[in-house]
Amino acid sequence: MLDTTASADRQINPIVKAMTNEEKVDLLSGFGMWKTAGFPAHGIKPIVMTDGTYGVRYSIPQIDGDERGGMDLDAFLSVVNQRASDVTVAWGEMKSATCFPNGSAMGNSWDEALMRRLGTLLGQECRAMGVHLLLGPGINIRRTPLAGRSYEYYSEDPLVTGKLSAAVIEGIQSQGVGTSLKHFACNNSEVERTTMDSVVEERALREIYLKGFEIAVMQSKPWTIMSSYNRLNGVQASEDPWLLDQVLRREWGYAGVLVSDWHGIKDRPASLMAGGDLDMPESPRRKADLLAALETGAVPAKVADLSCSRMLDLIERCHKGAEGPVPAYTAQEHHAEARAMAAASMVLVRNEGLLPIHAAMRQILVVGRDAGTPVIQGSGCATTIPTMVDQPLEKLQEALGPDHMLTFRPEADPQTLQLAAKADLVLVYTSTEGAYDGEGSDRTTLALGPGQDEMIAALAAVSGKVAVVIACPDAVEMPWIEQVGAVLVTFYSGQAMGGAVADVLTGTVNPSGKLSVTFPKRLADVPGFLHYPGENGRHIYGEGIHVGYRSYDLREIEPLFPFGHGLSYTQFAYSDLTLSASEIGLRDRITVAFTVTNTGDRAGAEVAQLYLQAPSKRLKRSPQELKGFAKPMLQPGESRRVEIELQGSDLAIWDPALGRWVFEGVDARLVAGASSRDPHLAADLKLKPSVLPFRRLAYDTQPAYVLPNAIACDRICDYLTKRCNISAEDARRMLDHCANSFFGIFTSLERRLRLSIPEAEVATLIGEINAAMDAAEAEL
Ligand code: BGC
């Protein structure tokens, strides 16, 4: 069992006490690229770990080859620089595994049960290959759609990110296989990925970038967490005591193992001191550095012993997990499940009555190379060698049967345009340029691949019946959107994408995915645009808490498609929103309920969303924040009561000045709807304040911020009465007289009263006022 007590109270494993410093260093370092060291004398066996986030990536030479496997940098770079288009090159070198829909596809499922299932299947494949620890899921916030690894990550929203990743972790770990929740934290772009300093204010960290991790850690207890490559506010993330020790271990109580990203540690002793347990992969230099630090006492023995104990817990857990029979499954079975997952995740963003394909659409023209060779995944360490790949054209023909005539053209040449003009439906399969982006490299544009926009526009100019199927890592621009009849965005949907698209186009599966990111009309609308990608090694996250839809809403920018948007072939109605209480305090709970009805004539699932709209007060809030979601599956005419439990803390904001989660007293609203821009129901909800609406006093606080604060005014008046020997009324008059001064309250009083107030007395007074405010807040 992993110890869940705070690190400081943890017991040291007796085996550790019998270990030499050399052995401890070995235990806290990789053994080769993908294993930990074994210690037969102590009865400790190695464990095997491997990528990735949506499929198991098992390198035969690096894991089964020589004992240490793939120690050199070239071997490692061949992993992370793997191009999705080159996967065939790795056949024979890699074990094939089911390539499930990638994170940015699965994020649109908004379906925790499906994520749990995905985790279960990944766990089964790990068991079958003898992998103890899968290096995923990756959950960095998709701050910009250009980010090279956004195809692996779930959302721009921390709640979707946290809930979905917790479910996938639960699924993997239910199979006795460990996870590595990554990359902690703020690895939101690939530009200068191992050196860039993500400069992020604390509110944005707490409410957005760390929140998904917090939710997942609390709910699913991942066996390991992987630190990220970048710096965070000036400190290397893998060596950051605030991030790793203060927040993760002390505040969240995380007791699992902290793994470094591969070669992500620059100063090994510093990383261990900060709480980084396992340094991956093996590096003779870093091992020597740590040994020296242990020998000299620069790293105290008890710090290493604590990390070694955590490692032993993990190793024991991994081997326990590997006991018992390996679950039986076939590649076909997992492929079929991957198809269902892909179909449940793709998003029909536009449909002018064109889809699903119906009997009268006999002549169907299919255009685009992607119909023959689909893009199913992104490039990098997550790239999986699929067990099989659906060919979209073939799968579509199979699904439609012989009554529909499919003609395929790779591009929109003049002949193709003639065919398009006569076809009952023109289906375009397209994608972004897959050549350069992925791990290690961001996209440079939101456009589709070269020539693709022109191809779609040309087809739309001759046919009013164009439907476009887009494979993309994240949002893309669609300059031709008004000219086409339907758009299905698949993201990178994995090896069964072809079959899943056929299922959705033909209506065998009713689409139910909704966008877990905003699609902007143009790159310049992206919230981080002004600061991206940073310069001189610093990337300032200038938009603060207003990430994704929060920023589009605040700036009143119309997106191409809003966060949470997705269409179905049926319709849904929302009714009867009720709250179990009309006000909520920081430590309270309420239940929100509303009814969703399928008013159409097909069965379908609806992602119903719940947003909090709380006005800004002393601290600014985004216009709305997602606070809950549910995905009921409904038969035609069926109604379901959706219930969402909210804890006060879910609605709180982080006050960096106080260093805690707070409620400002405001009249807020809860809004239930079909997307962030499609509200259906609203109910008022009062947030009971947990803080006073004033900042703590400082020497130079302006009178305008002091005068409304009764606690401060009373004490200052009291002081003035005694110090100047004046009546309480005169003291109050003096204070009010300062109202128009923009100098500090004490400076203003001194000038007005023509007296000098000793600094020590001011300091005492400020201390008393702030303590009284603390006491008043404790009563709230
Ligand atoms: C990636 C990690 C990955 C590791 C091992 C790194 O470059 O950032 O996500 O798990 O390599 O392949």
Boltz pocket constraint, residues with backbone or C-beta under 6 A from the ligand:
constraints:
  - pocket:
      binder: B
      contacts: [[A, 51], [A, 79], [A, 80], [A, 135], [A, 182], [A, 261], [A, 262], [A, 381]]
      max_distance: 6.0
